[in-house]
Amino acid sequence: MQEVLVHLVHRDAKLAQVLAAVTLPAPEPTGDLYYDLLDSIVSQQLSTKAAAVIFQRFLTLFPGEYPHPQQLLALDIETLRSVGLSKSKAHYMQNVAEFWLKENLENKNWDEYDDDALVDYLSQIKGVGRWTVEMILIFTLQRPDVFPVDDLGVQQGMMLVYGLEKDRNLRKRMIEIAENWRPYRTTASRAMWRWKNQQKNSN
């Protein structure tokens, strides 16, 4: 990690200030892509706290609090909605379970896919978009060079740090800035999240 931080500090002076202000905890991945994909769907457009509450309620629907694909598909939508899931998210989660069984992914070696290939593959699942797969790449698979340009926290952090405007050029400017972070855009993005949350909590 020290080598990564040194690289980023030397490539971007403003990012260096962000890195100096935050502590990045070591990731603690579950190693379970299926489980984390369900968790990421719950997290879509919700605060971290609200998503955690709903996901924990969801888990209590299953023996051993693990939503095996067959068991998830056996539940009706109203039961899934009873724990706080929207109708669309309930369907999306069953779509994941159905895809897992159809593609026989129980013991899949995800190292066979590069980042873009995995985004393309998992985005076949209705309800799973680029952002959701990027969260999997960052937190589950710990890929080192992922830049979630559409993530609201990353956008807000970079707007503050780099004085960017929320206009039609925002994504383009973000991508240009993040080029300096290669091949460690994941760490830079995590730092931006952490810093943005600290700013929010200090106000």
Sine and cosine of phi, psi and omega as CSV:
sin_phi,cos_phi,sin_psi,cos_psi,sin_omega,cos_omega
0.00,0.00,-0.58,0.82,0.00,-1.00
-0.88,0.48,-0.64,0.77,0.02,-1.00
-0.89,0.46,-0.63,0.78,0.01,-1.00
-0.90,0.43,-0.73,0.68,-0.03,-1.00
-0.90,0.44,-0.66,0.75,0.02,-1.00
-0.87,0.49,-0.70,0.72,0.02,-1.00
-0.85,0.52,-0.75,0.66,-0.06,-1.00
-0.92,0.39,-0.65,0.76,-0.01,-1.00
-0.88,0.48,-0.64,0.77,-0.03,-1.00
-0.97,0.23,-0.36,0.93,-0.06,-1.00
-1.00,-0.02,-0.34,0.94,-0.14,-0.99
-0.46,-0.89,0.95,-0.31,-0.08,-1.00
-0.91,0.41,-0.60,0.80,-0.01,-1.00
-0.95,0.31,-0.62,0.79,0.08,-1.00
-0.91,0.41,-0.56,0.83,0.04,-1.00
-0.85,0.53,-0.62,0.78,0.03,-1.00
-0.92,0.39,-0.61,0.79,0.06,-1.00
-0.90,0.44,-0.72,0.69,-0.02,-1.00
-0.89,0.45,-0.55,0.83,0.01,-1.00
-0.94,0.34,-0.37,0.93,-0.10,-0.99
-0.99,-0.12,-0.12,0.99,-0.07,-1.00
-0.81,-0.59,0.36,-0.93,0.17,-0.99
-0.90,-0.44,0.83,-0.56,-0.01,-1.00
-0.99,-0.13,0.93,-0.37,0.04,-1.00
-0.93,0.37,0.49,-0.87,0.06,-1.00
-0.90,0.43,0.70,-0.71,0.03,-1.00
-0.88,0.48,0.53,-0.85,0.05,-1.00
-0.82,-0.57,0.96,0.28,-0.10,-1.00
-0.94,0.35,0.56,-0.83,0.07,-1.00
-0.97,0.25,-0.42,0.91,-0.09,-1.00
0.97,0.24,0.08,1.00,-0.06,-1.00
-0.93,-0.38,0.99,-0.11,-0.11,-0.99
-0.91,0.40,-0.63,0.78,0.01,-1.00
-0.87,0.49,-0.78,0.63,-0.01,-1.00
-0.87,0.49,-0.71,0.71,-0.04,-1.00
-0.94,0.34,-0.49,0.87,0.06,-1.00
-0.92,0.40,-0.66,0.75,0.08,-1.00
-0.88,0.47,-0.69,0.73,0.02,-1.00
-0.88,0.48,-0.66,0.75,-0.01,-1.00
-0.91,0.41,-0.58,0.82,0.05,-1.00
-0.90,0.44,-0.69,0.73,0.05,-1.00
-0.86,0.51,-0.60,0.80,-0.08,-1.00
-0.96,0.28,-0.25,0.97,-0.04,-1.00
-0.84,0.54,0.85,-0.52,0.10,-1.00
0.88,0.47,0.41,0.91,0.08,-1.00
-0.81,-0.58,0.39,-0.92,0.13,-0.99
-0.93,0.38,0.40,-0.91,-0.01,-1.00
-0.84,0.55,-0.66,0.75,-0.05,-1.00
-0.92,0.40,-0.74,0.68,-0.01,-1.00
-0.89,0.45,-0.66,0.75,-0.01,-1.00
-0.89,0.45,-0.66,0.75,-0.02,-1.00
-0.89,0.46,-0.64,0.77,0.01,-1.00
-0.90,0.43,-0.73,0.69,-0.04,-1.00
-0.92,0.40,-0.66,0.75,-0.02,-1.00
-0.91,0.42,-0.61,0.79,0.02,-1.00
-0.91,0.41,-0.64,0.77,0.08,-1.00
-0.88,0.47,-0.66,0.75,0.03,-1.00
-0.85,0.52,-0.70,0.71,-0.04,-1.00
-0.89,0.46,-0.53,0.85,-0.03,-1.00
-0.93,0.37,-0.17,0.99,0.06,-1.00
-0.97,0.26,-0.16,0.99,-0.16,-0.99
-0.85,-0.53,0.57,-0.82,0.09,-1.00
-0.84,0.54,0.74,-0.67,-0.01,-1.00
0.93,0.36,0.18,0.98,0.00,-1.00
0.80,0.60,0.65,0.76,0.10,-0.99
-0.76,-0.65,0.85,-0.52,-0.10,-0.99
-1.00,0.08,0.95,0.32,0.03,-1.00
-0.80,0.59,0.60,-0.80,-0.10,-0.99
-0.78,0.62,-0.71,0.71,-0.02,-1.00
-0.88,0.47,-0.64,0.77,-0.02,-1.00
-0.94,0.35,-0.62,0.78,0.02,-1.00
-0.90,0.43,-0.66,0.75,0.00,-1.00
-0.94,0.34,-0.40,0.92,-0.03,-1.00
-0.98,0.22,-0.30,0.96,-0.01,-1.00
-0.99,0.11,0.57,-0.82,0.07,-1.00
-0.99,0.12,0.32,-0.95,-0.09,-1.00
-0.88,0.48,-0.62,0.79,-0.03,-1.00
-0.90,0.44,-0.58,0.81,0.06,-1.00
-0.90,0.43,-0.68,0.73,0.03,-1.00
-0.91,0.42,-0.63,0.78,0.02,-1.00
-0.92,0.39,-0.43,0.90,-0.06,-1.00
-0.91,0.42,-0.31,0.95,0.00,-1.00
-0.99,-0.12,0.09,1.00,0.07,-1.00
0.94,-0.34,0.03,1.00,0.04,-1.00
-0.98,0.20,0.60,-0.80,0.15,-0.99
-0.95,0.32,0.30,-0.96,0.02,-1.00
-0.87,0.50,-0.67,0.75,-0.02,-1.00
-0.92,0.40,-0.67,0.74,0.01,-1.00
-0.91,0.41,-0.59,0.80,0.06,-1.00
-0.87,0.50,-0.70,0.72,0.05,-1.00
-0.90,0.43,-0.68,0.73,-0.02,-1.00
-0.87,0.50,-0.64,0.76,-0.03,-1.00
-0.93,0.37,-0.60,0.80,0.08,-1.00
-0.94,0.35,-0.51,0.86,0.10,-1.00
-0.88,0.48,-0.65,0.76,0.04,-1.00
-0.88,0.47,-0.73,0.69,-0.01,-1.00
-0.87,0.48,-0.68,0.73,0.00,-1.00
-0.90,0.44,-0.67,0.74,0.02,-1.00
-0.89,0.45,-0.64,0.76,-0.03,-1.00
-0.88,0.47,-0.67,0.74,0.00,-1.00
-0.95,0.31,-0.71,0.71,-0.05,-1.00
-0.89,0.46,-0.65,0.76,-0.05,-1.00
-1.00,0.01,-0.06,1.00,0.01,-1.00
0.81,0.59,0.87,0.50,-0.16,-0.99
-0.99,-0.16,0.17,0.99,-0.09,-1.00
-0.79,0.62,-0.71,0.70,-0.06,-1.00
-0.87,-0.50,0.59,0.81,-0.06,-1.00
-0.92,0.40,0.66,-0.75,0.11,-0.99
-1.00,-0.02,0.98,-0.22,-0.09,-1.00
-0.96,0.27,-0.19,0.98,0.06,-1.00
-0.92,0.39,-0.25,0.97,0.02,-1.00
-0.94,0.34,-0.29,0.96,-0.07,-1.00
-0.95,-0.32,0.72,-0.69,0.20,-0.98
-0.98,0.18,0.05,-1.00,-0.14,-0.99
-0.86,0.51,-0.76,0.65,-0.04,-1.00
-0.91,0.41,-0.61,0.79,0.00,-1.00
-0.91,0.42,-0.60,0.80,0.00,-1.00
-0.95,0.32,-0.61,0.79,0.09,-1.00
-0.86,0.51,-0.73,0.69,-0.01,-1.00
-0.89,0.45,-0.65,0.76,-0.08,-1.00
-0.93,0.37,-0.78,0.63,-0.08,-1.00
-0.98,0.22,-0.35,0.94,0.04,-1.00
-0.95,0.32,-0.13,0.99,0.13,-0.99
-0.90,0.43,-0.41,0.91,-0.03,-1.00
-0.97,0.24,0.84,-0.54,0.02,-1.00
-0.89,0.45,0.81,-0.59,-0.05,-1.00
0.98,-0.21,-0.15,0.99,0.03,-1.00
-0.93,-0.37,0.93,-0.36,0.01,-1.00
-0.94,-0.34,-0.13,-0.99,-0.05,-1.00
-0.84,0.54,-0.73,0.69,-0.05,-1.00
-0.85,0.52,-0.71,0.70,-0.03,-1.00
-0.87,0.50,-0.70,0.71,0.00,-1.00
-0.93,0.36,-0.57,0.82,0.05,-1.00
-0.88,0.47,-0.59,0.81,0.06,-1.00
-0.90,0.44,-0.61,0.79,0.06,-1.00
-0.91,0.42,-0.71,0.71,0.01,-1.00
-0.87,0.50,-0.66,0.75,-0.06,-1.00
-0.96,0.26,-0.78,0.62,-0.21,-0.98
-1.00,-0.09,-0.57,0.82,-0.03,-1.00
-1.00,0.05,-0.75,0.66,-0.07,-1.00
-1.00,-0.08,-0.20,0.98,0.04,-1.00
0.80,0.60,0.70,0.71,0.09,-1.00
-0.94,0.34,0.66,-0.75,-0.20,-0.98
-0.99,0.15,-0.30,0.95,-0.20,-0.98
-0.78,-0.63,0.80,0.60,0.01,-1.00
-0.97,-0.25,0.74,-0.67,0.03,-1.00
-0.82,-0.57,0.98,-0.21,-0.03,-1.00
-0.99,0.14,0.99,0.16,-0.15,-0.99
-0.90,0.44,-0.42,0.91,-0.03,-1.00
-1.00,-0.04,0.04,1.00,0.01,-1.00
-0.96,0.29,0.77,-0.64,-0.09,-1.00
-0.89,0.46,-0.65,0.76,0.00,-1.00
-0.90,0.44,-0.68,0.74,0.04,-1.00
-0.91,0.42,-0.68,0.74,0.03,-1.00
-0.87,0.50,-0.75,0.66,-0.04,-1.00
-0.90,0.43,-0.65,0.76,0.03,-1.00
-0.89,0.46,-0.72,0.70,-0.03,-1.00
-0.94,0.35,-0.54,0.84,0.07,-1.00
-0.88,0.47,-0.65,0.76,0.01,-1.00
-0.94,0.34,-0.73,0.68,-0.10,-1.00
-0.94,0.34,-0.64,0.76,-0.13,-0.99
-0.96,-0.30,0.08,1.00,0.03,-1.00
0.91,0.42,0.61,0.79,-0.03,-1.00
-1.00,0.07,0.45,-0.89,0.05,-1.00
-0.98,-0.19,0.53,-0.85,0.05,-1.00
-0.99,0.12,0.99,0.12,0.00,-1.00
-0.70,-0.71,-0.16,-0.99,-0.09,-1.00
-0.93,0.36,-0.23,0.97,0.02,-1.00
-1.00,-0.08,-0.02,1.00,-0.12,-0.99
-0.85,0.53,-0.79,0.61,-0.04,-1.00
-0.87,0.50,-0.67,0.74,0.00,-1.00
-0.88,0.48,-0.70,0.71,0.01,-1.00
-0.91,0.40,-0.65,0.76,0.02,-1.00
-0.87,0.50,-0.72,0.70,-0.01,-1.00
-0.89,0.46,-0.64,0.77,0.02,-1.00
-0.89,0.46,-0.72,0.70,0.00,-1.00
-0.89,0.46,-0.69,0.73,-0.07,-1.00
-0.93,0.36,-0.28,0.96,0.07,-1.00
-0.85,0.53,-0.55,0.83,0.01,-1.00
-0.93,0.37,-0.30,0.95,-0.06,-1.00
-1.00,0.04,-0.25,0.97,-0.01,-1.00
-0.84,0.55,0.58,-0.82,0.01,1.00
-0.99,-0.10,0.54,0.84,-0.09,-1.00
-0.80,-0.60,0.67,0.74,-0.05,-1.00
-0.92,0.40,-0.41,0.91,0.05,-1.00
-0.88,0.48,-0.76,0.64,-0.02,-1.00
-0.89,0.46,-0.67,0.75,0.03,-1.00
-0.89,0.46,-0.65,0.76,0.01,-1.00
-0.92,0.40,-0.67,0.74,0.04,-1.00
-0.89,0.46,-0.62,0.79,0.04,-1.00
-0.90,0.43,-0.63,0.77,0.01,-1.00
-0.90,0.43,-0.68,0.73,0.07,-1.00
-0.85,0.53,-0.77,0.64,-0.08,-1.00
-0.87,0.49,-0.71,0.70,-0.02,-1.00
-0.90,0.43,-0.69,0.72,0.00,-1.00
-0.87,0.49,-0.67,0.74,0.02,-1.00
-0.91,0.42,-0.61,0.80,0.04,-1.00
-0.90,0.43,-0.65,0.76,0.02,-1.00
-0.89,0.45,-0.67,0.75,-0.01,-1.00
-0.91,0.42,-0.65,0.76,-0.04,-1.00
-0.96,0.29,-0.39,0.92,-0.04,-1.00
-1.00,0.05,-0.20,0.98,-0.01,-1.00
-1.00,0.04,0.00,0.00,0.00,0.00
